[in-house]
Amino acid sequence: MIVSVVAFDGAEAGEVTLPAELFGLEPRADILHRVVRWQRAKARQGTHKVKTRSETSYSGRKIYRQKGTGSARHGDRNAPIFRKGGVYKGPVPRSHAHDLPKKFRALGLRHALSAKAQAGELVLLKEATVVSSRTADLARALAGFDWGRALIIDGAEVNPEFARAAANIQGIDILPCQGANVYDILKRDTLVVTQAGLDALQKRLS
């Protein structure tokens, strides 16, 4: 697949042949689903918590005598059967993360890149640099592109001036190559990859 390289001034800056092993796969929804599910499970805080009967604020005194009342036998009011009593086997703080092989995660990233290329939502940018770190200047430069919500993937490091200028532009996010992931790629309308980012992705996924 041959794509044109664009610059911020709208001019074409040449053409690049995309590597088929990264952008030429037939996207599989099952692979993408497994990787996204792994990412979202790992990101969950897992801080949900309920009180057990040992943590509720009622007295531990037996509420009435064992026999002769005509009612069921009970201990204290902390039992789960009573209103405001402890919860039986409720959620406790835990990690929701589960394992996924490293090779499978890399395969998922290749399929995500291929999905964007196949959908025509891939843009190759010459470089993500700006003269000044003013948001207004970058916003004017981006006004000519119909990217919608875009994720920009740069090389090993993101240009600090560009990152500062893009921080206040809604719908524009930038990541270094090492931060590229399936979830962030799929949830954006457009994937923008710089030439440095393309080289770094090839090294990372080769």
C-alpha positions in Angstrom: 0.0 0.0 0.0 1.4 3.4 -1.1 0.3 6.5 0.8 1.1 10.1 0.5 3.0 11.9 3.2 1.5 15.3 4.2 2.8 18.3 6.0 1.1 20.8 8.2 0.9 23.3 5.4 -1.2 20.8 3.4 1.4 20.1 0.8 2.4 16.6 -0.1 5.9 15.6 1.1 6.4 12.4 -0.9 5.1 8.9 -0.8 5.8 5.9 1.4 5.1 2.2 0.9 3.5 0.8 4.1 4.9 -2.5 5.3 2.3 -5.3 4.6 3.1 -7.0 7.9 1.8 -4.0 9.8 -0.9 -2.5 7.6 -1.8 -5.3 5.2 -3.5 -7.8 7.4 -7.2 -8.7 7.3 -8.5 -7.2 10.6 -10.1 -9.8 12.9 -12.6 -8.6 15.4 -12.0 -11.4 17.8 -8.3 -10.5 18.2 -9.1 -6.8 18.6 -11.8 -7.7 21.1 -9.5 -9.8 23.3 -6.7 -7.2 23.4 -9.2 -4.3 24.2 -10.8 -6.4 26.9 -7.3 -7.1 28.4 -6.5 -3.4 28.3 -9.7 -2.3 29.9 -9.6 -5.0 32.6 -6.1 -3.9 33.5 -7.1 -0.3 33.8 -10.0 -1.0 36.2 -9.3 0.3 39.7 -11.1 -2.6 41.5 -11.8 -0.5 44.6 -15.4 -1.5 45.0 -16.1 -2.6 48.5 -19.1 -3.6 50.7 -19.2 -4.1 54.5 -19.3 -7.6 55.9 -21.2 -8.5 59.1 -18.0 -7.8 61.1 -17.8 -4.2 59.8 -21.4 -3.0 60.2 -22.2 -0.7 63.2 -24.9 -2.8 65.0 -24.2 -4.3 68.4 -22.9 -7.8 68.5 -25.5 -8.7 71.2 -28.0 -11.5 70.5 -31.3 -9.8 69.6 -33.5 -12.2 71.7 -33.4 -15.5 73.3 -32.9 -18.7 71.3 -36.1 -20.4 72.2 -39.7 -19.6 73.1 -40.3 -16.5 71.0 -42.1 -18.2 68.1 -39.6 -16.5 65.7 -36.6 -17.8 63.9 -33.3 -18.2 65.7 -31.0 -15.2 65.3 -27.7 -13.9 66.7 -27.1 -10.2 66.2 -28.5 -7.6 63.8 -25.3 -7.7 61.6 -26.5 -10.8 59.9 -27.0 -10.5 56.1 -30.7 -11.3 56.4 -31.4 -8.0 58.2 -31.7 -4.5 56.7 -28.4 -2.7 57.0 -26.7 -5.9 58.0 -23.5 -7.2 56.5 -23.3 -8.3 52.8 -22.6 -11.9 52.1 -19.8 -12.6 49.6 -19.9 -9.0 48.2 -17.2 -7.4 46.1 -13.9 -6.6 47.8 -10.9 -4.7 46.4 -9.1 -6.8 43.8 -7.2 -6.6 40.5 -9.3 -7.4 37.4 -6.2 -7.8 35.2 -5.6 -11.1 33.4 -2.7 -12.4 31.3 -2.4 -12.1 27.6 0.6 -13.4 25.7 3.0 -10.6 24.5 3.0 -12.0 21.0 -0.8 -11.8 20.9 -0.8 -8.2 22.1 1.6 -7.3 19.3 -0.6 -9.2 16.8 -3.6 -7.1 18.1 -1.7 -3.9 17.5 -0.9 -5.0 13.9 -4.6 -5.7 13.3 -5.6 -2.3 14.7 -3.1 -0.6 12.3 -4.4 -2.7 9.4 -8.0 -1.9 10.3 -7.3 1.9 10.2 -5.5 1.5 6.9 -8.2 -0.6 5.4 -10.9 1.9 6.5 -9.1 4.8 4.9 -8.6 6.4 8.3 -4.8 6.4 8.2 -2.7 9.6 7.6 1.0 9.7 7.3 2.5 13.0 8.6 6.0 14.2 7.7 6.8 15.3 11.3 4.9 16.5 14.4 6.8 19.7 15.2 5.8 23.3 15.6 7.7 26.6 15.7 6.0 27.8 18.8 4.1 26.0 21.6 1.0 28.3 21.2 -2.2 26.3 20.9 -3.7 28.9 18.6 -0.9 28.4 16.0 -1.3 24.6 16.0 -5.1 24.9 15.8 -4.8 27.0 12.7 -2.5 24.5 11.1 -4.9 21.6 11.9 -8.0 23.5 10.7 -7.3 22.4 7.1 -7.5 18.7 7.9 -10.7 16.8 8.4 -9.4 14.4 11.0 -12.1 14.6 13.7 -10.9 12.9 16.8 -7.3 12.0 15.9 -4.5 10.1 17.6 -1.0 11.1 16.5 1.8 8.5 17.0 5.3 9.9 16.9 8.7 8.3 17.3 10.6 7.3 20.4 9.9 10.8 21.9 7.2 13.4 21.4 8.3 16.9 20.5 7.6 18.8 23.8 6.6 22.0 22.0 4.1 20.1 19.9 2.7 18.2 23.0 2.3 21.5 24.9 0.5 23.1 21.9 -1.8 20.1 21.4 -2.7 19.6 25.1 -5.7 22.1 24.9 -7.0 21.0 21.5 -10.1 18.8 22.0 -10.0 15.6 20.0 -6.2 15.6 19.4 -4.0 13.2 21.3 -0.3 12.4 20.8 1.6 9.4 22.0 5.2 8.1 21.5 5.6 4.9 19.6 5.9 2.9 22.8 2.6 4.1 24.0 0.7 3.1 20.9 -2.1 0.7 21.8 -5.1 -1.0 20.3 -7.8 0.8 22.4 -6.6 4.3 21.8 -6.2 3.6 18.0 -9.6 2.1 17.6 -11.6 4.7 19.5 -10.3 7.6 17.4 -11.7 8.7 14.0 -8.2 9.1 12.4 -4.8 7.6 13.1 -2.0 9.9 12.2 1.5 8.4 12.1 4.6 10.5 11.6 7.5 9.1 9.6 9.6 8.7 12.7 6.6 6.9 14.3 6.4 4.6 11.3 10.0 3.6 11.6 9.6 3.1 15.4 6.5 0.9 14.9 8.4 -1.2 12.4 11.2 -1.7 14.9 8.8 -2.4 17.7 6.7 -5.0 15.9 9.3 -6.6 13.6 
